[in-house]
Amino acid sequence: MRGYLLQGLSVRYGHLIALLVSSLLFALLHFNMVQMLSAFVCGIALGLLYLRTGSLFCCILTHAGYNLISYVTMILPMSNAT
């Protein structure tokens, strides 16, 4: 999303439009209505991080950290309850 879409749209439409469009597509690609708002917000944060740093690695690492936090706080407690 950030390396190809955000960068390409930024050249043609500017950072704001590119950020909103790529974040919306990021949210839609999660295929889960429950996650859509948080994925959109996460997409904006990751897009801003990419625009600020120019590094996909920072975005990948941040996304992995976000997924790890989600797993630890949501899934892991349920698996320990049984």
C-alpha positions as CSV (number, residue, x, y, z in Angstrom):
1,M,0.0,0.0,0.0
2,R,2.6,2.5,1.0
3,G,5.5,1.6,-1.3
4,Y,3.6,1.4,-4.5
5,L,0.1,3.0,-4.1
6,L,0.8,5.8,-1.7
7,Q,4.0,6.8,-3.5
8,G,2.4,6.7,-7.0
9,L,-0.7,8.6,-6.0
10,S,1.4,11.2,-4.1
11,V,3.1,12.1,-7.3
12,R,-0.1,12.6,-9.2
13,Y,-2.6,13.8,-6.6
14,G,-0.6,15.0,-3.6
15,H,0.0,13.6,-0.2
16,L,-3.4,14.1,1.4
17,I,-5.4,12.4,-1.4
18,A,-2.9,9.6,-1.7
19,L,-2.9,9.1,2.1
20,L,-6.7,8.9,2.2
21,V,-7.1,6.6,-0.8
22,S,-4.4,4.2,0.2
23,S,-5.7,4.1,3.8
24,L,-9.2,3.4,2.6
25,L,-8.0,0.6,0.3
26,F,-5.9,-0.8,3.2
27,A,-9.0,-0.9,5.4
28,L,-11.1,-2.5,2.6
29,L,-8.4,-5.2,2.0
30,H,-8.8,-6.5,5.6
31,F,-12.2,-7.9,4.5
32,N,-13.6,-7.4,8.0
33,M,-16.2,-4.7,8.8
34,V,-15.3,-4.8,12.5
35,Q,-11.7,-3.9,11.7
36,M,-12.4,-1.4,9.0
37,L,-12.2,1.8,11.2
38,S,-9.1,0.7,13.1
39,A,-7.5,-0.4,9.8
40,F,-8.3,2.9,8.2
41,V,-6.7,4.8,11.2
42,C,-3.7,2.4,11.2
43,G,-3.4,3.0,7.4
44,I,-3.2,6.8,8.0
45,A,-0.6,6.4,10.7
46,L,1.5,4.0,8.6
47,G,1.1,6.3,5.6
48,L,2.3,9.3,7.6
49,L,5.2,7.2,8.9
50,Y,6.1,6.3,5.3
51,L,5.8,9.9,4.1
52,R,8.0,11.1,7.0
53,T,10.7,8.4,6.8
54,G,10.5,7.1,3.3
55,S,11.2,3.6,4.7
56,L,8.9,0.6,4.1
57,F,10.9,-1.3,6.8
58,C,9.6,1.1,9.4
59,C,6.0,0.6,8.2
60,I,6.5,-3.2,8.2
61,L,8.0,-3.2,11.7
62,T,5.2,-1.0,13.0
63,H,2.5,-3.1,11.4
64,A,4.0,-6.2,12.9
65,G,4.1,-4.6,16.3
66,Y,0.5,-3.5,16.0
67,N,-0.5,-7.1,15.1
68,L,1.5,-8.4,18.0
69,I,-0.2,-6.1,20.5
70,S,-3.6,-7.1,19.1
71,Y,-2.8,-10.7,19.4
72,V,-1.5,-10.4,23.0
73,T,-4.4,-8.3,24.2
74,M,-7.3,-10.1,22.3
75,I,-6.4,-13.7,21.3
76,L,-3.9,-14.8,23.9
77,P,-6.2,-14.2,26.9
78,M,-9.0,-16.3,25.2
79,S,-6.7,-19.2,24.6
80,N,-5.6,-19.2,28.2
81,A,-9.2,-19.3,29.5
82,T,-9.8,-22.8,28.2
